[in-house]
């Protein structure tokens, strides 16, 4: 069991958060947001994707974001990949840490990546070798670990089998994703408690479609996850998963877990950063914490004093 305040938030605004938005952010704005998150103390962030820009236009320029960051910053950054060729390109641009992602369900993997799950598993050792040669880290990310938009419920044994497969065992972390946000806390707890990740970190990537994002994240932490994903304002979703909506809000996860670096001033900075981003994108915040921080209950230390904006 992981203590709540010891759980690490990885902010995924710049990848999963942006990929469903109708407006693409320029590289400079993305780099500025990455640095804002890192400066606030967020331990790790996701900064982009190797998905084809013609299929996911907001991810165009991800390698330019990588190139603009320093090696020290990139040590705390992740980029989404789905093939060894993606890894090769990301590493060449300067990336050090990659999230190698595929789906537990064949139907979603075909829609998202264009191949069956077995093909993605078979290609993973080549991806691991490239990352190791570059001195980086690689995550095994299993999307649709709970439900698939095409096939419905995913058998937990299928997920456990992928995690235990010898071809995936050299990953540094195991990410289990509730891609559709349809899981409930007991379901999340059961899967995390029964997955044998060995020495690898366990990570939960949750969505808030049914309002269970924070509850599911806390259930995952209680069952052994040491990292949970979130996006500012609850932005995000998968363009290849009908019914998938926003990520769990980073502001809500931070307020729930209270890591040591979180102070009222840090939270206020992140709320403001989220507000600026959402305003530029024309999106509405789904974060209850961000809404609460702008309430009139000024005697509560976590509320932002409107006089100071």
C-alpha positions as CSV (number, residue, x, y, z in Angstrom):
1,X,0.0,0.0,0.0
2,X,1.3,3.5,-0.9
3,X,0.7,6.4,1.4
4,X,-1.4,9.0,-0.4
5,X,1.1,11.8,0.0
6,X,3.9,9.6,-1.4
7,X,2.0,8.9,-4.7
8,X,3.5,10.7,-7.6
9,X,1.3,12.8,-10.0
10,X,2.3,12.6,-13.6
11,X,0.7,15.5,-15.5
12,X,-0.4,14.4,-19.0
13,X,-1.9,17.7,-20.2
14,X,0.5,18.1,-23.1
15,X,-0.4,14.7,-24.5
16,X,-3.6,13.0,-23.5
17,X,-5.0,16.4,-22.4
18,X,-4.5,18.1,-25.7
19,X,-5.2,15.3,-28.2
20,X,-9.0,15.8,-28.4
21,X,-9.0,19.6,-28.5
22,X,-10.0,21.4,-31.6
23,X,-7.2,23.9,-31.4
24,X,-3.5,23.0,-31.7
25,X,-1.1,24.8,-29.4
26,X,2.1,26.2,-30.8
27,X,5.4,24.7,-29.6
28,X,6.4,27.7,-27.5
29,X,3.2,27.6,-25.5
30,X,3.6,23.9,-24.9
31,X,7.2,24.3,-23.7
32,X,6.2,27.2,-21.4
33,X,3.5,25.0,-19.9
34,X,5.9,22.1,-19.4
35,X,8.3,24.4,-17.6
36,X,5.4,25.8,-15.4
37,X,4.5,22.3,-14.3
38,X,8.1,21.2,-13.6
39,X,8.8,24.5,-11.7
40,X,5.7,23.9,-9.6
41,X,7.2,20.6,-8.4
42,X,5.2,18.1,-10.5
43,X,7.7,15.2,-10.5
44,X,7.0,13.9,-14.0
45,X,5.0,15.0,-17.1
46,X,4.0,13.7,-20.5
47,X,4.9,16.2,-23.2
48,X,3.7,14.7,-26.5
49,X,3.1,11.8,-28.8
50,X,4.5,10.1,-31.8
51,X,1.0,9.5,-33.1
52,X,0.6,10.5,-36.8
53,X,-0.3,14.2,-36.9
54,X,-2.7,13.7,-39.7
55,X,-4.7,11.4,-37.3
56,X,-4.1,13.4,-34.1
57,X,-3.4,17.0,-35.2
58,X,-2.8,18.5,-31.7
59,X,0.3,16.2,-31.4
60,X,2.1,17.7,-34.4
61,X,5.4,19.3,-33.3
62,X,5.9,17.0,-30.3
63,X,9.5,16.4,-31.3
64,X,10.0,20.1,-31.5
65,X,8.9,20.3,-27.8
66,X,11.4,17.6,-27.0
67,X,14.2,19.5,-28.8
68,X,13.4,22.7,-26.9
69,X,13.8,21.2,-23.4
70,X,17.0,20.7,-21.6
71,X,18.4,17.2,-20.8
72,X,17.6,17.8,-17.1
73,X,14.0,18.7,-18.0
74,X,13.7,15.7,-20.3
75,X,14.7,13.4,-17.4
76,X,11.3,14.1,-16.0
77,X,9.4,14.0,-19.2
78,X,7.7,11.1,-21.1
79,X,6.6,10.8,-24.7
80,X,3.9,8.4,-26.0
81,X,5.1,5.7,-28.5
82,X,3.5,2.7,-30.1
83,X,6.2,1.1,-32.2
84,X,10.0,0.7,-32.2
85,X,10.2,3.2,-35.1
86,X,8.5,5.7,-32.8
87,X,11.1,5.0,-30.2
88,X,13.9,5.5,-32.7
89,X,12.6,8.9,-33.7
90,X,11.9,10.1,-30.2
91,X,15.3,9.1,-29.0
92,X,17.0,10.8,-32.0
93,X,15.2,14.0,-31.0
94,X,16.5,13.9,-27.5
95,X,13.8,12.1,-25.6
96,X,14.9,9.8,-22.8
97,X,11.7,8.3,-21.4
98,X,9.0,6.7,-23.5
99,X,5.6,5.2,-22.8
100,X,5.2,2.2,-25.1
101,X,1.4,1.8,-25.3
102,X,-1.0,-0.7,-26.8
103,X,-4.4,-2.0,-25.9
104,X,-5.4,-5.1,-24.0
105,X,-8.3,-5.5,-26.5
106,X,-7.5,-6.3,-30.1
107,X,-10.4,-4.2,-31.4
108,X,-9.1,-1.0,-29.8
109,X,-5.5,-1.8,-30.7
110,X,-6.5,-2.1,-34.3
111,X,-8.4,1.2,-34.2
112,X,-5.6,3.0,-32.3
113,X,-2.4,1.5,-33.7
114,X,-3.5,-0.6,-36.6
115,X,-2.5,-4.0,-35.4
116,X,-3.5,-6.8,-33.0
117,X,-2.2,-6.7,-29.5
118,X,0.1,-9.7,-30.0
119,X,2.0,-7.8,-32.7
120,X,2.5,-4.9,-30.3
121,X,3.8,-7.2,-27.5
122,X,6.1,-9.0,-30.0
123,X,7.7,-5.6,-31.0
124,X,8.3,-4.4,-27.4
125,X,11.7,-6.0,-26.9
126,X,13.2,-4.0,-29.8
127,X,11.8,-0.9,-28.2
128,X,13.3,-1.8,-24.8
129,X,16.7,-2.3,-26.4
130,X,16.7,1.1,-28.0
131,X,15.7,2.9,-24.8
132,X,18.3,1.0,-22.8
133,X,21.0,1.9,-25.3
134,X,20.1,5.6,-24.9
135,X,20.1,5.4,-21.1
136,X,16.4,6.1,-20.8
137,X,13.3,4.5,-19.2
138,X,10.4,2.7,-20.8
139,X,6.9,2.1,-19.6
140,X,4.6,-0.7,-20.5
141,X,1.2,1.0,-20.9
142,X,-1.9,-1.2,-21.3
143,X,-4.8,0.8,-22.6
144,X,-8.4,-0.5,-22.3
145,X,-7.3,-2.5,-19.2
146,X,-10.8,-2.5,-17.9
147,X,-13.3,-2.0,-20.8
148,X,-13.1,-1.6,-24.6
149,X,-15.4,0.7,-26.6
150,X,-15.9,-2.1,-29.1
151,X,-15.8,-5.4,-27.1
152,X,-17.0,-4.3,-23.7
153,X,-15.5,-5.7,-20.5
154,X,-11.8,-6.8,-20.7
155,X,-10.9,-10.0,-18.9
156,X,-8.5,-9.1,-16.1
157,X,-6.5,-12.3,-16.8
158,X,-5.7,-10.9,-20.2
159,X,-4.2,-7.8,-18.6
160,X,-2.3,-9.9,-16.0
161,X,-1.0,-12.1,-18.8
162,X,0.4,-9.2,-20.7
163,X,2.1,-7.9,-17.6
164,X,3.7,-11.3,-16.9
165,X,4.7,-11.9,-20.5
166,X,8.5,-12.3,-20.8
167,X,8.6,-9.8,-23.7
168,X,7.2,-7.0,-21.5
169,X,9.0,-7.7,-18.3
170,X,12.0,-5.4,-18.9
171,X,9.9,-2.3,-18.7
172,X,10.6,0.1,-15.8
173,X,6.9,0.7,-15.1
174,X,3.5,-0.8,-15.7
175,X,0.7,1.6,-16.6
176,X,-2.9,0.3,-16.4
177,X,-5.3,2.6,-18.2
178,X,-9.0,3.0,-17.6
179,X,-9.2,4.5,-21.1
180,X,-13.0,5.0,-21.1
181,X,-13.4,6.0,-17.5
182,X,-15.9,3.2,-16.9
183,X,-14.1,1.4,-14.0
184,X,-15.2,1.6,-10.4
185,X,-12.9,1.7,-7.3
186,X,-13.4,-2.0,-6.3
187,X,-12.6,-3.1,-9.8
188,X,-9.4,-0.9,-9.9
189,X,-8.3,-2.1,-6.5
190,X,-8.8,-5.7,-7.5
191,X,-6.8,-5.5,-10.7
192,X,-3.9,-3.5,-9.1
193,X,-3.8,-5.9,-6.1
194,X,-3.5,-9.0,-8.4
195,X,-1.1,-7.7,-11.1
196,X,2.4,-9.0,-10.5
197,X,4.6,-6.1,-11.6
198,X,7.7,-7.4,-9.8
199,X,10.1,-4.5,-9.2
200,X,8.4,-2.3,-11.7
201,X,6.4,0.8,-10.6
202,X,2.6,0.5,-11.0
203,X,0.9,3.5,-12.6
204,X,-2.8,4.3,-12.9
205,X,-4.1,6.3,-15.9
206,X,-7.7,7.1,-15.3
207,X,-10.4,9.1,-17.0
208,X,-13.4,10.8,-15.3
209,X,-16.2,9.9,-17.7
210,X,-18.4,8.5,-15.0
211,X,-17.1,10.7,-12.2
212,X,-14.9,8.1,-10.6
213,X,-11.5,9.5,-11.6
214,X,-10.3,10.6,-8.2
215,X,-11.9,7.6,-6.4
216,X,-10.3,5.2,-8.8
217,X,-6.9,6.8,-8.5
218,X,-7.1,6.6,-4.7
219,X,-8.1,2.9,-5.0
220,X,-5.2,2.2,-7.2
221,X,-2.8,3.9,-4.8
222,X,-4.2,2.0,-1.9
223,X,-3.6,-1.2,-3.9
224,X,0.0,-0.4,-4.7
225,X,0.2,2.2,-7.5
226,X,2.9,4.7,-6.9
227,X,2.0,7.1,-9.7
228,X,-1.3,8.4,-11.1
229,X,-1.9,10.4,-14.2
230,X,-4.0,13.6,-14.5
231,X,-4.4,16.6,-16.7
232,X,-5.1,20.3,-15.9
233,X,-8.8,21.0,-15.9
234,X,-9.6,17.4,-16.7
235,X,-8.8,17.9,-20.3
236,X,-8.4,14.9,-22.6
237,X,-9.7,11.7,-24.1
238,X,-8.8,9.2,-26.7
239,X,-9.8,10.0,-30.4
240,X,-10.0,6.3,-31.2
241,X,-12.2,5.3,-28.2
242,X,-15.8,6.4,-28.6
243,X,-17.2,7.5,-25.2
244,X,-13.8,8.4,-23.7
245,X,-13.9,11.9,-22.1
246,X,-11.5,13.9,-20.0
247,X,-8.7,12.7,-17.8
248,X,-8.9,13.0,-14.0
249,X,-8.0,16.6,-13.2
250,X,-4.5,17.1,-11.9
251,X,-5.7,19.8,-9.5
252,X,-8.2,17.3,-8.0
253,X,-5.5,14.6,-7.6
254,X,-3.1,17.0,-6.0
255,X,-5.7,18.2,-3.5
256,X,-6.6,14.7,-2.7
257,X,-3.1,13.3,-2.2
258,X,-1.3,16.4,-0.8
259,X,2.3,15.7,-1.8
260,X,4.9,17.5,0.1
261,X,5.5,20.1,-2.6
262,X,1.9,21.2,-2.7
263,X,1.2,24.4,-0.9
264,X,-1.8,26.8,-1.4
265,X,0.5,29.0,-3.5
266,X,1.6,26.1,-5.7
267,X,-2.0,25.0,-6.2
268,X,-3.0,28.5,-7.1
269,X,-0.2,28.7,-9.7
270,X,-1.5,25.4,-11.3
271,X,-5.1,26.5,-11.2
272,X,-4.1,29.7,-13.0
273,X,-2.1,27.8,-15.5
274,X,-5.0,25.6,-16.2
275,X,-7.3,28.5,-16.6
276,X,-5.0,30.2,-19.1
277,X,-4.8,27.0,-21.1
278,X,-8.5,26.3,-21.1
279,X,-9.2,29.9,-22.1
280,X,-6.9,29.6,-25.1
281,X,-8.4,26.3,-26.1
282,X,-12.0,27.4,-25.6
283,X,-12.5,24.6,-23.1
284,X,-14.4,24.4,-19.8
285,X,-12.7,23.2,-16.7
286,X,-13.9,19.9,-15.2
287,X,-11.8,20.3,-12.1
288,X,-13.8,20.6,-8.9
289,X,-10.7,21.7,-7.0
290,X,-10.1,24.5,-9.6
291,X,-13.7,25.6,-9.1
292,X,-13.4,25.5,-5.3
293,X,-10.2,27.5,-5.4
294,X,-12.3,30.3,-7.0
295,X,-15.1,30.2,-4.5
296,X,-16.0,32.9,-2.0
297,X,-14.8,30.9,1.1
298,X,-11.8,33.1,1.5
299,X,-11.2,31.9,5.1
300,X,-10.1,28.5,3.6
301,X,-6.4,28.7,2.9
302,X,-6.7,26.9,-0.5
303,X,-9.0,29.4,-1.9
304,X,-7.4,32.0,-4.2
305,X,-7.9,35.6,-3.1
306,X,-9.6,37.2,-6.1
307,X,-8.0,40.5,-5.2
308,X,-4.7,39.0,-6.1
309,X,-6.1,37.2,-9.2
